[in-house]
């Protein structure tokens, strides 16, 4: 079965080139200072450069979501930051804009300002109103999951169920949480064809397993998520598990590790890669997907 979705006019999935998404932040608290653009002119120049480099769309964040940082701000401050940033870029950039938020008030502000996609690191579990906001706007959704602070929500009727998984099966746990997010989206009226799933690399810190081992296990088992029948987005760019593996504590020096992990993700079946470094990542992605298709894993990319 071919798995494809359309996010704000960008079709991703099986048989297509892997889409590379450029990450921009207007939050000074973000873990990687190189992604932060608090000045409007700087933000616009960085966005234009990413679009020229080949980004399929841009993902803009206004509050740090790194689970090991304390960067939480009020939803109204996040809404002001996010709405202003999206409003500045929408109409000036030739690619769609995604808003990285888990809260309905900032999401609404971003959508009204011109965003066409919501990237939610809680998979619709952080704000009970967010799913309805996305559905009413007809927006695309990147549903990521994390261990977070919330207990897992029950599956609705028709949900994709999975056997109970222990802490030694990270992919099974991630798959179950993603199935719950897809069930929430379905109940809210979000079309499955507008959803991409994300296994939350870097966002599981309370599993009882060393967090970097968790992330490596999820990357290695990424192909199992195809059972959920949605394209897969992976974000590994400059994340802390790379520092644990390589001994490099500075995110600014993790580009080589990011490219290696990106290659692994594409070879394992990722359809979308989220990155701070569009041009460099795009080269790695094109080589990895050429190897993947030559090996007969999936159809070749459309020409």
Sine and cosine of phi, psi and omega as CSV:
sin_phi,cos_phi,sin_psi,cos_psi,sin_omega,cos_omega
0.00,0.00,0.68,-0.73,0.02,-1.00
-1.00,0.03,0.77,-0.63,-0.02,-1.00
-0.95,-0.32,0.90,-0.44,0.02,-1.00
-0.65,-0.76,0.47,-0.88,0.11,-0.99
-0.62,-0.78,0.34,-0.94,0.03,-1.00
-0.86,-0.50,0.87,-0.49,0.02,-1.00
-0.93,-0.36,0.96,-0.28,0.04,-1.00
0.78,0.63,0.68,0.73,0.05,-1.00
1.00,-0.01,-0.10,0.99,0.02,-1.00
-0.98,-0.19,0.91,-0.40,0.00,-1.00
-1.00,0.02,0.77,-0.64,-0.02,-1.00
-0.76,-0.65,0.44,-0.90,0.07,-1.00
0.67,-0.75,-0.34,-0.94,-0.10,-1.00
-0.86,0.51,0.65,-0.76,0.08,-1.00
0.98,0.19,0.04,1.00,-0.01,-1.00
-0.89,-0.45,0.39,-0.92,0.11,-0.99
-0.85,0.53,0.62,-0.78,0.08,-1.00
-0.88,0.48,0.76,-0.65,-0.01,-1.00
-1.00,0.07,0.69,-0.72,0.05,-1.00
-0.95,-0.31,0.79,-0.62,-0.07,-1.00
-0.93,-0.37,0.80,-0.61,-0.01,-1.00
-1.00,0.05,0.73,-0.69,-0.05,-1.00
-0.99,-0.17,0.78,-0.63,0.09,-1.00
-0.76,-0.65,0.61,-0.79,0.01,-1.00
-0.78,-0.63,0.65,-0.76,0.13,-0.99
-0.94,-0.33,0.27,0.96,0.00,-1.00
-0.98,-0.22,0.92,-0.39,0.02,-1.00
-0.86,0.51,-0.32,0.95,-0.06,-1.00
-0.98,0.17,-0.13,0.99,-0.11,-0.99
-0.86,0.51,0.50,-0.86,-0.15,-0.99
-0.93,0.37,-0.44,0.90,-0.02,-1.00
-0.91,-0.42,0.96,-0.29,-0.08,-1.00
-0.87,0.49,-0.46,0.89,-0.01,-1.00
-0.91,0.41,-0.25,0.97,0.01,-1.00
-1.00,-0.08,-0.10,1.00,-0.16,-0.99
-1.00,0.00,0.78,-0.63,0.07,-1.00
-0.72,-0.70,0.99,-0.11,-0.04,-1.00
-1.00,-0.02,-0.24,0.97,0.05,-1.00
-1.00,-0.09,0.73,-0.69,-0.07,-1.00
-0.84,0.54,-0.68,0.73,0.00,-1.00
-0.90,0.43,-0.66,0.76,0.03,-1.00
-0.90,0.44,-0.66,0.75,0.01,-1.00
-0.88,0.48,-0.71,0.70,-0.02,-1.00
-0.91,0.42,-0.68,0.73,0.01,-1.00
-0.89,0.45,-0.67,0.74,0.01,-1.00
-0.90,0.43,-0.65,0.76,0.02,-1.00
-0.90,0.43,-0.68,0.73,0.03,-1.00
-0.88,0.47,-0.65,0.76,0.01,-1.00
-0.90,0.44,-0.67,0.75,0.02,-1.00
-0.91,0.42,-0.65,0.76,0.02,-1.00
-0.90,0.43,-0.68,0.73,0.04,-1.00
-0.89,0.45,-0.55,0.83,-0.03,-1.00
-0.96,0.27,-0.21,0.98,0.08,-1.00
0.90,-0.44,0.24,0.97,0.04,-1.00
-0.89,0.45,0.71,-0.70,0.05,-1.00
-0.96,0.28,-0.60,0.80,0.17,-0.99
-0.37,-0.93,0.15,-0.99,-0.04,-1.00
-0.91,-0.42,0.61,-0.79,-0.01,-1.00
-0.90,-0.43,0.90,-0.45,-0.11,-0.99
-0.95,-0.33,0.80,-0.60,0.04,-1.00
-0.90,-0.43,0.53,-0.85,-0.03,-1.00
-0.83,-0.56,0.02,1.00,0.06,-1.00
-0.51,-0.86,0.72,-0.70,0.00,-1.00
-0.89,0.45,0.72,-0.69,0.06,-1.00
-0.93,-0.36,0.05,1.00,0.00,-1.00
-0.84,0.54,0.81,-0.59,-0.13,-0.99
-0.93,0.37,-0.25,0.97,-0.02,-1.00
-0.98,-0.18,0.08,1.00,0.03,-1.00
-0.93,-0.38,0.40,-0.92,0.05,-1.00
-0.94,-0.34,0.96,0.27,-0.07,-1.00
-0.93,-0.36,0.29,0.96,-0.09,-1.00
-0.93,0.37,0.72,-0.70,0.07,-1.00
-0.84,-0.55,0.14,-0.99,0.00,-1.00
-0.92,0.40,0.43,-0.90,-0.01,-1.00
-0.91,0.41,-0.48,0.88,0.01,-1.00
-0.96,0.29,-0.60,0.80,0.09,-1.00
-0.92,0.40,-0.67,0.75,0.05,-1.00
-0.88,0.48,-0.66,0.75,0.01,-1.00
-0.89,0.46,-0.66,0.75,0.02,-1.00
-0.90,0.45,-0.73,0.68,0.00,-1.00
-0.88,0.48,-0.74,0.67,-0.12,-0.99
-0.94,0.34,-0.70,0.71,0.01,-1.00
-0.88,0.48,-0.65,0.76,0.01,-1.00
-0.91,0.42,-0.70,0.71,-0.03,-1.00
-0.91,0.42,-0.73,0.68,0.00,-1.00
-0.90,0.43,-0.66,0.75,0.02,-1.00
-0.87,0.49,-0.58,0.82,0.03,-1.00
-0.92,0.40,-0.62,0.78,-0.11,-0.99
-1.00,0.05,-0.60,0.80,-0.08,-1.00
-0.87,0.48,0.76,-0.65,0.00,-1.00
1.00,-0.01,-0.36,0.93,0.03,-1.00
-0.98,-0.19,-0.34,0.94,-0.02,-1.00
-0.94,-0.33,0.64,-0.77,-0.10,-0.99
-1.00,0.09,0.17,0.98,0.04,-1.00
-0.81,-0.58,0.39,-0.92,-0.01,-1.00
-0.90,0.43,0.32,-0.95,0.01,-1.00
-0.91,-0.42,0.75,-0.66,0.12,-0.99
-0.96,-0.28,0.60,-0.80,0.04,-1.00
-0.95,-0.32,0.84,-0.54,-0.02,-1.00
-1.00,0.00,1.00,-0.10,-0.01,-1.00
-0.43,-0.90,0.45,-0.89,0.03,-1.00
-0.92,-0.40,0.13,0.99,-0.10,-0.99
-0.85,-0.53,0.59,-0.81,-0.15,-0.99
-0.94,0.34,-0.58,0.82,-0.03,-1.00
-0.92,0.40,-0.78,0.63,0.09,-1.00
-0.88,0.47,-0.60,0.80,0.01,-1.00
-0.88,0.47,-0.70,0.72,0.01,-1.00
-0.88,0.47,-0.67,0.74,0.02,-1.00
-0.89,0.46,-0.66,0.75,-0.01,-1.00
-0.92,0.38,-0.68,0.73,0.00,-1.00
-0.90,0.43,-0.65,0.76,0.03,-1.00
-0.91,0.40,-0.47,0.88,0.00,-1.00
-0.99,0.12,-0.17,0.98,0.07,-1.00
0.81,-0.58,0.03,1.00,0.08,-1.00
-0.93,0.38,0.53,-0.85,0.03,-1.00
-0.89,-0.46,-0.03,1.00,-0.08,-1.00
-0.62,-0.78,0.62,-0.78,0.16,-0.99
-0.92,-0.39,0.79,-0.62,0.05,-1.00
-0.95,-0.31,0.96,-0.28,-0.13,-0.99
-0.93,-0.36,0.92,-0.40,-0.05,-1.00
-0.95,0.30,-0.17,0.99,0.04,-1.00
-0.98,-0.18,0.00,1.00,0.01,-1.00
0.87,0.49,0.64,0.77,0.02,-1.00
0.96,0.30,0.21,0.98,-0.02,-1.00
-0.99,-0.15,-0.08,1.00,-0.06,-1.00
-1.00,-0.06,-0.34,0.94,-0.05,-1.00
-0.52,-0.85,0.89,-0.46,-0.09,-1.00
-0.91,0.42,-0.32,0.95,-0.04,-1.00
-1.00,-0.06,-0.19,0.98,-0.15,-0.99
-0.92,0.40,-0.66,0.75,-0.03,-1.00
-0.85,0.52,-0.67,0.74,0.00,-1.00
-0.91,0.41,-0.60,0.80,0.04,-1.00
-0.88,0.47,-0.71,0.70,0.02,-1.00
-0.90,0.44,-0.70,0.72,-0.04,-1.00
-0.90,0.44,-0.71,0.70,-0.02,-1.00
-0.89,0.46,-0.57,0.82,-0.02,-1.00
-0.99,0.16,-0.21,0.98,-0.08,-1.00
0.90,0.43,0.51,0.86,-0.07,-1.00
-1.00,0.10,0.34,-0.94,0.16,-0.99
-0.97,0.23,0.35,-0.94,-0.03,-1.00
-0.70,-0.72,0.79,-0.61,0.25,-0.97
-0.98,-0.20,0.94,-0.35,-0.06,-1.00
-0.99,-0.15,0.97,-0.24,0.06,-1.00
-0.99,-0.16,0.29,-0.96,0.06,-1.00
-0.77,-0.63,0.39,-0.92,0.03,-1.00
-0.48,-0.88,0.22,-0.98,0.05,-1.00
-0.95,0.30,-0.56,0.83,0.17,-0.98
0.79,0.61,-0.33,-0.94,-0.02,-1.00
-0.94,-0.35,-0.04,1.00,-0.10,-1.00
-0.98,-0.20,0.55,-0.84,0.13,-0.99
-0.95,0.31,0.49,-0.87,0.04,-1.00
-0.84,0.54,0.63,-0.77,0.03,-1.00
-1.00,0.03,0.50,-0.86,-0.02,-1.00
-0.94,0.35,0.52,-0.86,0.08,-1.00
-0.95,0.32,0.60,-0.80,0.11,-0.99
-0.99,0.10,0.07,-1.00,0.02,-1.00
-0.89,0.45,0.67,-0.74,-0.01,-1.00
0.99,0.12,0.05,1.00,-0.01,-1.00
-0.94,0.35,0.35,-0.94,0.03,-1.00
-1.00,0.09,0.95,-0.31,-0.06,-1.00
-1.00,-0.04,0.37,-0.93,0.05,-1.00
-0.65,-0.76,0.49,-0.87,0.07,-1.00
-0.86,0.51,0.45,-0.89,0.06,-1.00
-0.85,0.52,0.73,-0.69,-0.07,-1.00
-0.90,-0.44,0.65,-0.76,0.06,-1.00
-1.00,0.06,0.07,-1.00,-0.03,-1.00
-0.91,0.41,-0.21,0.98,0.04,-1.00
-1.00,0.03,0.14,0.99,0.03,-1.00
-0.79,-0.62,0.96,0.29,-0.03,-1.00
-0.84,0.55,-0.66,0.75,-0.04,-1.00
-0.91,0.42,-0.61,0.79,0.05,-1.00
-0.89,0.46,-0.67,0.74,0.02,-1.00
-0.91,0.41,-0.72,0.70,0.03,-1.00
-0.87,0.49,-0.68,0.73,0.00,-1.00
-0.88,0.48,-0.67,0.74,0.02,-1.00
-0.90,0.45,-0.70,0.72,0.02,-1.00
-0.91,0.42,-0.62,0.78,0.04,-1.00
-0.91,0.41,-0.61,0.79,0.05,-1.00
-0.88,0.48,-0.62,0.78,0.05,-1.00
-0.90,0.43,-0.66,0.75,0.03,-1.00
-0.90,0.44,-0.66,0.75,0.02,-1.00
-0.90,0.44,-0.58,0.81,0.05,-1.00
-0.91,0.41,-0.65,0.76,0.07,-1.00
-0.88,0.47,-0.68,0.73,0.01,-1.00
-0.89,0.46,-0.68,0.74,-0.01,-1.00
-0.89,0.45,-0.68,0.73,0.00,-1.00
-0.91,0.42,-0.49,0.87,0.01,-1.00
-0.99,0.14,-0.20,0.98,0.01,-1.00
1.00,-0.07,0.29,0.96,0.08,-1.00
-0.99,0.16,0.79,-0.61,-0.04,-1.00
-0.92,0.40,0.72,-0.69,0.09,-1.00
-0.83,0.55,-0.49,0.87,-0.02,-1.00
-0.96,0.28,-0.01,1.00,0.05,-1.00
-0.91,-0.42,0.29,0.96,-0.09,-1.00
-0.85,-0.52,0.69,-0.73,0.18,-0.98
-0.85,-0.52,0.60,-0.80,-0.02,-1.00
-0.97,-0.26,0.45,-0.90,-0.04,-1.00
-0.66,-0.75,0.81,-0.58,-0.09,-1.00
-0.98,0.22,-0.01,1.00,0.14,-0.99
0.96,0.26,0.73,0.68,0.07,-1.00
-0.86,0.52,0.80,-0.60,-0.01,-1.00
1.00,-0.03,-0.09,1.00,-0.13,-0.99
-0.94,-0.34,0.15,0.99,0.07,-1.00
-0.91,-0.41,0.96,-0.26,-0.11,-0.99
-0.87,-0.49,-0.09,1.00,-0.09,-1.00
-0.85,-0.53,0.54,0.84,-0.14,-0.99
-1.00,0.04,-0.20,0.98,-0.13,-0.99
1.00,0.04,-0.06,1.00,0.06,-1.00
-0.91,-0.42,0.53,-0.85,0.09,-1.00
-0.81,0.59,0.76,-0.65,-0.17,-0.99
-0.88,0.48,-0.58,0.81,0.00,-1.00
-0.95,0.31,-0.51,0.86,0.08,-1.00
-0.92,0.39,-0.61,0.79,0.08,-1.00
-0.85,0.52,-0.77,0.64,-0.05,-1.00
-0.88,0.48,-0.67,0.75,0.02,-1.00
-0.90,0.44,-0.64,0.77,0.01,-1.00
-0.91,0.42,-0.63,0.78,0.02,-1.00
-0.92,0.40,-0.69,0.72,0.05,-1.00
-0.87,0.50,-0.69,0.72,-0.03,-1.00
-0.91,0.42,-0.53,0.85,-0.05,-1.00
-0.97,-0.24,0.34,0.94,-0.11,-0.99
-0.83,0.56,-0.57,0.82,-0.05,-1.00
-0.87,0.50,-0.42,0.91,0.01,-1.00
-0.91,0.42,-0.38,0.93,-0.02,-1.00
-0.95,0.30,-0.17,0.98,0.08,-1.00
-0.87,0.49,-0.38,0.93,0.03,-1.00
-0.88,0.48,-0.35,0.94,0.01,-1.00
-0.99,0.13,-0.13,0.99,0.15,-0.99
0.89,0.46,0.54,0.84,0.09,-1.00
-0.76,-0.65,0.53,-0.85,0.10,-0.99
-0.85,0.52,0.44,-0.90,-0.13,-0.99
-0.92,-0.40,0.80,-0.60,0.11,-0.99
-0.97,-0.25,0.65,-0.76,0.03,-1.00
-0.75,-0.66,0.72,-0.69,0.09,-1.00
-0.86,-0.51,0.94,-0.35,0.02,-1.00
-0.87,-0.49,-0.06,1.00,-0.22,-0.98
-0.85,0.53,0.91,-0.41,0.14,-0.99
0.87,0.49,0.34,0.94,-0.11,-0.99
-0.97,0.24,0.26,-0.97,-0.17,-0.99
-0.93,0.36,-0.42,0.91,0.03,-1.00
-0.89,0.45,-0.49,0.87,0.07,-1.00
-0.91,0.41,-0.62,0.79,0.07,-1.00
-0.90,0.43,-0.62,0.79,0.01,-1.00
-0.91,0.41,-0.60,0.80,-0.02,-1.00
-0.97,0.26,-0.65,0.76,-0.14,-0.99
-0.99,-0.15,-0.28,0.96,-0.09,-1.00
0.99,0.13,0.16,0.99,0.00,-1.00
-1.00,-0.09,0.94,-0.33,-0.07,-1.00
-0.99,0.13,-0.25,0.97,-0.08,-1.00
-0.99,-0.13,0.90,-0.43,0.02,-1.00
-0.83,0.56,-0.47,0.88,-0.01,-1.00
-0.92,0.40,-0.30,0.96,-0.04,-1.00
-0.95,-0.32,0.31,0.95,-0.06,-1.00
-0.97,-0.25,0.26,0.96,0.00,-1.00
-0.87,0.49,-0.72,0.69,0.02,-1.00
-0.85,0.53,-0.69,0.72,0.04,-1.00
-0.90,0.44,-0.61,0.79,0.03,-1.00
-0.88,0.48,-0.68,0.74,-0.01,-1.00
-0.93,0.38,-0.60,0.80,0.06,-1.00
-0.90,0.43,-0.70,0.71,0.00,-1.00
-0.92,0.38,-0.59,0.81,0.08,-1.00
-0.87,0.48,-0.71,0.71,0.03,-1.00
-0.85,0.52,-0.70,0.71,0.03,-1.00
-0.87,0.49,-0.66,0.75,-0.02,-1.00
-0.91,0.42,-0.68,0.73,0.01,-1.00
-0.91,0.41,-0.68,0.73,0.03,-1.00
-0.89,0.46,-0.48,0.88,0.01,-1.00
-1.00,0.09,-0.12,0.99,0.11,-0.99
0.87,-0.50,0.15,0.99,0.01,-1.00
-0.90,0.43,0.60,-0.80,0.03,-1.00
-0.97,-0.26,-0.37,0.93,-0.04,-1.00
-0.69,-0.72,0.70,-0.71,0.06,-1.00
-0.85,-0.53,0.80,-0.60,0.01,-1.00
-0.98,-0.18,0.78,-0.62,-0.15,-0.99
-0.52,-0.86,0.42,-0.91,0.15,-0.99
-1.00,0.08,-0.24,0.97,-0.17,-0.98
-0.80,-0.60,1.00,0.07,-0.18,-0.98
-0.92,0.39,-0.79,0.61,-0.11,-0.99
-0.87,0.48,-0.74,0.67,-0.03,-1.00
-0.91,0.41,-0.67,0.74,-0.02,-1.00
-0.92,0.40,-0.61,0.79,-0.01,-1.00
-0.88,0.47,-0.63,0.78,0.06,-1.00
-0.89,0.46,-0.72,0.69,0.01,-1.00
-0.88,0.47,-0.65,0.76,-0.01,-1.00
-0.89,0.45,-0.71,0.70,-0.04,-1.00
-0.90,0.44,-0.62,0.78,0.05,-1.00
-0.92,0.39,-0.72,0.69,-0.03,-1.00
-0.90,0.45,-0.66,0.75,-0.02,-1.00
-0.95,0.32,-0.51,0.86,0.08,-1.00
-0.90,0.44,-0.65,0.76,0.06,-1.00
-0.91,0.42,-0.69,0.72,-0.02,-1.00
-0.87,0.50,-0.73,0.68,-0.03,-1.00
-0.95,0.32,-0.55,0.84,0.06,-1.00
-0.91,0.42,-0.51,0.86,0.02,-1.00
-0.99,0.17,-0.05,1.00,0.04,-1.00
0.99,0.14,0.31,0.95,0.04,-1.00
-1.00,-0.02,1.00,-0.10,-0.04,-1.00
1.00,0.04,0.13,-0.99,0.00,-1.00
-0.98,0.18,0.37,-0.93,0.07,-1.00
-0.93,0.37,0.42,-0.91,-0.01,-1.00
-0.92,0.40,0.50,-0.87,0.04,-1.00
-0.91,0.41,0.61,-0.79,0.00,-1.00
-1.00,-0.07,0.00,0.00,0.00,0.00
